[in-house]
Amino acid sequence: MKRLLVLGILFFEISCTYIKHDELVGKYSLNKTCNVTIDITKVTDDYFYELKGARIKKKGNLEIKYEVREVHLIFGDLSGLLESDSLIILQNYGNSMNQYLNIPECSDKYLEFRKIN
C-alpha cells in the first residue's frame, strides 16, 4: 500500500509539470508598452521560435527542458520559464555583478509573454 501511495505521488508530480507540446504552438505577446512577440511553431517533431520587436529579432530551434517542477524553454541564448500553457516568463536583465540586457526596448526585469492565439 505504501508503494502504491509513493507511485501515485510521483505520477502526480510528473503530470503537474508536463505540458502538452502542441499547447505551446502559437503567438505570445507582452503588454502594449513593449511591443515584442514570440511565435512558436512546430514542424514534424521540432519546435521553432521567432522573437520579434523593434530592436530585436531572433529565431531558431526551441529547446524544451523538464526540471522537477518546472518547464524551461530555451530560445537560443535566452531562457524562459513556462508558467502555464499560456504564460512564458523571461528574465530581461541581470544585476551589477552579472550585467546583461536581453530585450532592449523593455524596461521590466521579468517579462510575461501571454498567449494571444
GICOR-V390294 format. One line per field, one symbol per residue. ss: DSSP state (H for helix, E for strand, C for the rest). A space follows every 50 residues. Layout:
ss->???
This chain:
ss->CHHHHHHHHHHHHHHHHCCCHHHHCEEEECCCCCCCEEEEEEECCEEEEE EECCCCEEEEEEEEEECCCCEEEEECCEEEEEEECCEEEEECECCCCCCC ECCCCCCCCEEEEEECC
